[in-house]
Amino acid sequence: MRLAASPLATALMLATGFCVLSLLGKDSWAAFTVFFVEPFGSRYGVGELLLKATPLTICAVGLALGYRANVWNIGAEGQLTVGAIAGSGVALFHAAALGAWALPLMLLAGIAGGMLWAAIPALLRTRFNTSEIFVSLMLVYIAQLFLSYLVHGPWRDPAGRNFPQSQALADNAMLPMLVDGARANWGFALALSVALLAWWFGARTAAGFRMRVSGLAPAAARYAGFSTEATIWLGMLIGGGAAGLAGILEVAGPIGMLQPVISPGYGFTAIIVAFVGRLHPIGIVFAALLMAALYLGGESAQIELQLPASVSGVFQAVLLFFLLAAELFIHFRLRRVRS
């Protein structure tokens, strides 16, 4: 039933979406064609699918490793933003001098930026027992405001006609394209590599074993002498580094510059992706492709059906609702009790 939970939740989400579209007065079959078929009828559409699945996969894989250890990082959106800022700083001020090393150092800076931002809730949790859920979430808004300050102020392009954006990144700071005729880049191949590395870390290393035990049996982990603080730090830093990497890949890929909004909510959607993928790297890859399809379908529905932009969020929320319901009924059943 654990294996069936995600496909069942997806099927119920589609059925609910069918009903919602009917209530909105739309031809449901035509709407489903617009939502799930038309965006992928060309090489460009498939490229867009891979492009949107890239940050979702990377963020969700990093979060899943922490979630398995009961380390609840909810602030991947902020860590993604800080990673984008850190990596872009390398590109904007040092790309010409770094040459071919510009892109690798940008990626490392993005990872370091995300880890630094995730270290704040980790420190507060281990030193003062604060909730990493609330702290990491609140830091999202600080990161976004800091980005807004930079692109409206010191990093704004002086030749940008007063638009709040940085200068465009140099060619040596941009990711190469994966195929001709599409915007997909080598970031997707990197996302698959991150998923493979996460599987190896969780299944084949002592640190991954300690994290799994800490999540499944905290009392047994303490009895075995596993450090709770080390688990918290490791879970937060892995999630933050992955989110930071996703952020700089967005800037060095489809965006090409810093702007007030780097992500349409990938860091938050990655939480759903992690659980739809059952916290397993392979499942997360397929869940990320599903969520990317919902993003693309929502964009097509806005254009062709004049549906609101929030329609994608509705599908995502319904999917999470049914997934949680399926998870509940795996462990519990309804039983009629006489008063």
N, C-alpha and C positions, 0 to 999 in steps of 0.2 A: 504493500500500500504506500510505503514511502516513495517507491519509484513511480507509482501511479499518481501521486498527489499533484505534481506539476502539470502533466498532460491533462488531468481532470480539471484542474483550476483553469487552464488555458481554454479548454472546451466550454466550460461554464461562462468564462469571460466573453467568448465569441457569441454564445447564445444570448447573454445579457445585452451585448452590444447590438445584436440583431433586433432585439425588442426595443431598445432605446432609440435606434434609428427609425424604427417604424412609428414610435410615438412622436418623433420629431417631424413626421410627415414625409419621410424620404423613402424611396424605393430601396428596401433593405439589400436586395441582391445586387442592384447597381452600386449602392454605397459600398458594399463589401468588395466589389470589383475595384472601385476607386481606391479603397483603403488597402487592400492586400494583394492586388494583382498588378494594376497599372504601374505603380512605382518601380517594379522590378522587371518590366518588359524590355529593358534595354541594358546595354553594358554600363551606361552612365548611372542608371538606377541601382544596379547591383553594386557599383562603386560607392554610391551614397550609403547603401546599407552597410558595407564594410567600414566606411568612414565613421559612421555613427556608432557602430558596434565596438570600435577600437577603445575609446575612453571608458565605455561602460564595462568592457571586459577587464581592463587593467584595474579600474577602481574597485570593481566587485571582487576580483580575486584577492586583492590586498585586504579588503574589509573581511572577507570570508575567513581568512586565517585568524584574524582577531576574534571574530564571532565564535569560532570553534572553541576558543579559550575563554569565552564569556567576557571579552573585552569589547565594549560597545562603542565603537567610534562612529558617531553620527555626523561628523564634520568634514567628510571627504570633499564637499563642495568648497569649503574654505581652503583646505589643503591643496586642492587642485588650483585654486586661484593664486595662492602664494607660490606654488611651483611654476605657474606660468610667468609670474612676475620675476622670480629669480632667474629662470632660464632666459627670459627675454632681456634681462639686464646684461647678461653675458653677450647676447647677440647684438644688442644695440650699441654697446660701448667697446666691444673687443673683437667683433667678427672679422674685421679687416686684418687685424694683427694675427689672429689665430689660424686663418686659412682653413685647411681641411680638418683641423681639430675643433672648429667652432661648434659643429653640431653635436659631437660626443660630449663636449664640456657643457653645452646647454642642457643636454639630457641629465647629466650628473647634477648640475645646479638645480634643475627642476626637482629631482628626487630629494636633494638636500633641503630645498625650501619646504617641500611638503612634510618631510620628517621633522624639521624645526618647528613647524606650526603644530604638528601632532604631539611634539614633546611637551607642549604647555599643559594640555589636559593630563598627560601621563605624569608629569611632575606633581601637579596639584592632587591627582588621585593618590599617588604613592606617599606624598608627604603630609597631606591634609585630609585625605579620605573624601575629597569632593567627588561628585558624580562626573565621570568622563562624558556621559551622554549630554548633560546640559552645557558643560564647558566647551566641548568640541562644537556643539551646535551654535552657541553664542559667538564663537570665534569666526564662524562663517561670515557674519555680518561685518565684523571688523576687517576681515580680509577684503571683502568686496568694497567697503568704503575706502580702504587704502589704495586699491586698484583705481577707483574713481578719482582719488586725489592725484595719483600719478599721471593719468591720461588727461586730466583737466589742467594739470600744473606742470611740474618739472619735466615730465617725459612727453609732453604733447609735441607733436610734429609742428615746427614753426611754419612749414609750407603746407600744412593740412587744411587751410581755409577755416581755421578755428574749430574744426571737428575734434571731439575728444578722442584722439587716438595717437599712438606713437608713430614713428617712422616705420615704413615697411622693412621687414627683415631682408638682409642681403641674401643673395642666391646660395651662398655656401652655408647659410643658416636654415635652409628650408629642406624638408624631407623630400626625397625623390619619389616620383610617381610609381605606382605599382604596375599599372597597365595604361596604354594609350586610350584616350577617349573617355576617361573617368577620372574623378578626383581622388580616388583611393590611393593611399601612399603606403610606404613600407612600415608605417605605424601599426598596421594590422598584423603584419608578420611579427613585429615586436610584441604585440599583444598576445599572440599565440605562444611566443617564447616565454612570456611572463607566466602564462597559465601552466605551461609545462614545468617551469622552474618552481612554481608554487606547489604543483603536485609532488615533485621530487622532494621539496622541503618538508611538506606535511607527512609524506609516507616513508621517507628514507633517512631522515636526520633525527638525532636525539632531541634537538630543540623543538622540532615539529611534534615529536612524540610527547614531550613535556607539555606542550600547548594543548594537545588533544586530551591528555589526561586531566589537565587543569579544568577543561571545559566539561568533560563527562563526569568526573568524580573529584571535585575540589578537595574533599576530605582525604581521599587516597593520595592526591598530589601533595598535600601538606605532610601526610604521614611519611611519604617517600622523600621528603626534604626538598621538593621543588619550590623554588622561590616564586611567590605570588607577585612580588614587585618586578622581577625579571620578566615574567609572563606579560604583565601589563605594559611594560616598556616595549617589549618586542612586538606585541600585537599592535600597539599604537604606531610605532615607527614603521612597521611594514605597511600598514594601511595608509599612513601619511606619505611615505615614499612612493607608493603606487599611484596615489592620487596626484602627487606633484608631477610624476612622469606623464600622466594623462593630460595634465594641464599644459605642459610645454609642448606635447605632441599636437595639441589643438592649435597653439600659436604657430608652431613651425610647420603646420600642415594646412588645413583649410582656411585659417584666418590670416596668417601672414603678418600680423602686427598685434600690439596690445590695444584693446578697446574696452569700454566700460563693462561689457558682458562677454566672458570667455565661454561660458557653458550655459545651455538652457536648462540646467538642473541635473546634469549627468551624475554629480556626486550624490544626490538624493535618490535618483532612479537606480543607481548602483546598489543601494540597499535592497530594493526589490529584486534586482537581478541576482544578487547573492543568494537570496532565499528561494527564488524560483529555480535556480541551479542547484539547490540542495547543499550549498556551501562546498560544492566539489568543482574544481577548476574546469573539467570537461563540461559538466552541466552548465556552468556559468557562461561558457562560450556560446552555447545554444540559446541560453536565456537572453544574453546580450543581443544576439541576432533578432530574437523575437521583439525585444524592446526597441531596437533600432527600426524594425518594421513598423511598430506603432508610431514612432516619431514621424517616419516618412509618410505613412498612411494619413496621419493627422494633417500634415502639410498639404497633401493632395486633396483631402476632404475640405480644407479651408478654401482652396482655389476653385474646385469643381462643384462642390455642394454647398458652399457658403456656410459651412459649419464653424462654430467658434473654435479658437485656438485651444481651448481647454478640453476638447474632445479626447486628445491623447492622454491627458491626465486622468480623465474619467476611466478610460480603458485600463490604465496602469493601476489605479486605485481598486477597481473591481477585481483585477487579477490578484492583487495582494490580499483582498478580502477573502476570496475563494481559497487561496493558498493557505491562509491562516485557519479557515474553517476546516479544510482537509486535514491540516496538521492536528487540529483539535480532535477530530473524530478518529484519527489513527490511535490515539491514546485513551479516548473516552468514548462512551456510548450513551445515548439517551435511554433512560429507563423510567417506566412509569412507577411511581411510588404512592402507595395508599397513605392517606393522611391518618 
